[in-house]
Amino acid sequence: MRGLGIDLTRVERFEKLMERPRVYERLFTSGERAHIGSRAERAAGIFAAKESFSKATGEGLSMTLLRELEVVWDAYGRPAFRLTGDTAKRFAAVRFFVSITHEGDYAAAVTVMEGDGV
């Protein structure tokens, strides 16, 4: 293992954020927004995943990272990261594993980073 990140966030924060379309659209890709729908717990979980990625990599969460990091789901509903741009180039030799959960007032995510790159 090369890096590990974890994040916990309150769902209520995203209920309020979803009422601010400009901010909401900057934090989430169109694919993520489609997955979120009107469910704030999904928004909180996706944001927690992005935060846990930034902690695992030591990158810090920036607007560039938010644009180049997308949470996607496979046919079985497992989350994964899709990287684009410079972020994809920097982490080309690295594998990431992410788990997202939400319960009640909280959402959490864990990211594991493996590989020789970076």
C-alpha positions as CSV (number, residue, x, y, z in Angstrom):
1,M,0.0,0.0,0.0
2,R,1.3,3.4,-0.9
3,G,-1.4,5.7,0.6
4,L,-4.5,5.6,2.7
5,G,-7.1,8.3,3.1
6,I,-10.4,8.5,5.0
7,D,-13.1,11.2,5.3
8,L,-16.3,11.6,7.3
9,T,-18.8,14.3,6.4
10,R,-22.2,15.4,7.5
11,V,-25.1,14.9,5.1
12,E,-26.8,18.1,6.3
13,R,-23.9,20.1,4.8
14,F,-24.8,18.8,1.3
15,E,-28.6,19.3,1.7
16,K,-27.8,23.0,2.0
17,L,-25.1,22.9,-0.7
18,M,-27.5,21.3,-3.2
19,E,-29.6,24.5,-3.0
20,R,-26.6,26.5,-4.4
21,P,-26.4,25.3,-8.0
22,R,-23.2,27.1,-8.9
23,V,-21.3,25.6,-6.0
24,Y,-22.9,22.2,-6.5
25,E,-21.9,22.1,-10.2
26,R,-18.3,23.0,-9.4
27,L,-17.9,20.2,-6.8
28,F,-19.5,17.4,-8.9
29,T,-19.3,16.2,-12.5
30,S,-22.4,15.9,-14.6
31,G,-22.2,12.1,-14.2
32,E,-21.9,12.4,-10.4
33,R,-24.9,14.8,-10.3
34,A,-26.9,12.3,-12.3
35,H,-26.1,9.6,-9.8
36,I,-26.9,11.9,-6.9
37,G,-30.3,13.0,-8.1
38,S,-31.9,14.6,-5.1
39,R,-30.2,12.4,-2.5
40,A,-27.9,14.5,-0.3
41,E,-26.4,11.4,1.3
42,R,-25.0,10.4,-2.1
43,A,-23.5,13.9,-2.6
44,A,-21.9,13.6,0.8
45,G,-20.5,10.2,0.0
46,I,-19.0,11.3,-3.3
47,F,-17.4,14.3,-1.7
48,A,-16.0,12.2,1.1
49,A,-14.5,9.9,-1.6
50,K,-12.8,12.9,-3.3
51,E,-11.5,14.1,0.1
52,S,-10.2,10.6,0.9
53,F,-8.5,10.5,-2.5
54,S,-6.8,13.8,-1.8
55,K,-5.6,12.5,1.6
56,A,-4.3,9.2,0.2
57,T,-2.3,11.0,-2.5
58,G,-1.3,14.0,-0.4
59,E,-2.5,16.2,-3.3
60,G,-5.0,18.4,-1.3
61,L,-8.4,19.0,-2.7
62,S,-8.3,21.7,-5.4
63,M,-10.7,22.9,-8.1
64,T,-8.4,21.1,-10.7
65,L,-8.6,17.9,-8.8
66,L,-12.4,18.2,-8.5
67,R,-12.6,18.6,-12.3
68,E,-10.2,15.7,-13.0
69,L,-11.5,13.2,-10.5
70,E,-14.8,11.6,-11.0
71,V,-16.5,8.9,-8.9
72,V,-18.1,6.2,-11.1
73,W,-19.8,2.9,-10.4
74,D,-19.4,-0.5,-12.1
75,A,-22.3,-2.8,-13.1
76,Y,-22.3,-4.2,-9.5
77,G,-22.6,-0.8,-7.9
78,R,-19.0,-0.6,-6.7
79,P,-17.5,2.9,-6.7
80,A,-14.2,3.7,-8.5
81,F,-12.3,6.7,-9.6
82,R,-12.1,7.9,-13.2
83,L,-9.1,10.3,-13.6
84,T,-8.6,12.7,-16.5
85,G,-6.1,15.4,-17.5
86,D,-2.9,15.9,-15.5
87,T,-4.3,13.9,-12.6
88,A,-4.5,10.8,-14.9
89,K,-1.0,11.4,-16.1
90,R,0.5,11.8,-12.6
91,F,-1.2,8.6,-11.3
92,A,-1.0,6.5,-14.4
93,A,1.0,3.7,-12.6
94,V,-1.2,3.8,-9.5
95,R,-4.3,1.8,-8.6
96,F,-7.0,3.2,-6.4
97,F,-9.7,1.4,-4.4
98,V,-12.5,3.3,-2.8
99,S,-15.4,2.4,-0.5
100,I,-18.3,4.8,0.3
101,T,-20.9,4.4,3.0
102,H,-23.6,6.6,4.5
103,E,-25.8,6.1,7.5
104,G,-28.1,8.7,9.1
105,D,-26.4,12.1,9.4
106,Y,-23.0,11.0,8.1
107,A,-21.3,9.7,5.0
108,A,-17.7,8.3,4.9
109,A,-15.2,7.1,2.4
110,V,-11.9,5.3,2.4
111,T,-9.3,5.3,-0.4
112,V,-6.4,2.9,-0.7
113,M,-3.6,3.8,-3.2
114,E,-1.3,1.1,-4.5
115,G,1.6,1.2,-7.0
116,D,5.0,2.5,-7.8
117,G,4.1,5.7,-9.6
118,V,4.1,9.3,-8.4
